Amino acid sequence: MPRRTAKSTASKSTAFSSVLVPKVTSKRFYGHGLPRCDVHALNGKLVVVEGADGSGRSTQIARLVEWLEACGHHTVQVGLKRSTLVSEELELAQQGNILSRTTLSLFYATDFADQLENTILPALRSGSIVLADRYIYTLMARDLVRGMDESWLRNLYGIALEPDAVFYLEVRPEMLVQRVCAKNQALDYWESGLDLGLSRDMFDSFLKYQGLMRDTFRRLQRVYGFQIVDGQQAPNALSEDLKRKMEHVLRGS
């Protein structure tokens, strides 16, 4: 049996002691919140990664989950159209491309509210780290681009819990379209903003729509104070950047 040296023991001890215990920080809702929810009992962390399709958002969340769980943290993942209540119905309704802007907005709001009540809040009560693959900011940006009233949207999403951190992966529309086409060999109707009549050409409509979305996110950033991250950097460099930012979140700094 190999002999355990003092050096190897010290190394293991150092690795164990380097595990970062998340600091509990106070939580609050953006508006009226959900009834009978004690925010003081929410001991976990809520971290949001925002960005358009092709920004690397889902890949980076997967890497964060792998890293966090390797460090001993329990994670829970949420995202758009993942509610057990309406996600399937929302997916089917979108396929027809006939939803009015208000109906689509309320559909997504229902999807979000169900996940908030039945997944996000219970996970935070248990001390888990919740990673959201997009949050209310994408929903608000989409609706604002489509001419919805901002005060109405703020009231609608007043139930939302303010995250511990939000990272918006910003990528130029010209790079987004290349990434999306390389991955899917096609552009999505809604992500191209075809319902807005921006252009008869799908490619051109995608560029215009994503440009509007980027401008709207920048405006929302001035309101909600989330972090804009360069999503055009190499994937490994972006991963390291997000890990450093996540360490600050865990420390509560």
Secondary structure, DSSP 4 states (H G I P E B T S, - for coil): -PPPPHHHHHHHHHHHHTPPPPPP----BSSS--TT--GGG--SEEEEEE--TTSSHHHHHHHHHHHHHHTT--EEEEETT--TTTHHHHHHHHHTT---HHHHHHHHHHHHHHHIIIIIHHHHHTTPEEEEES-HHHHHHHHHHTT--HHHHHHHGGGPBPPSEEEEEE--HHHHHHHHHHHHSS--TTTTTGGGTS-SSHHHHHHHHHHHHHHHHHHHHHHH-PEEEETTS-HHHHHHHHHHHHHHHHHT-
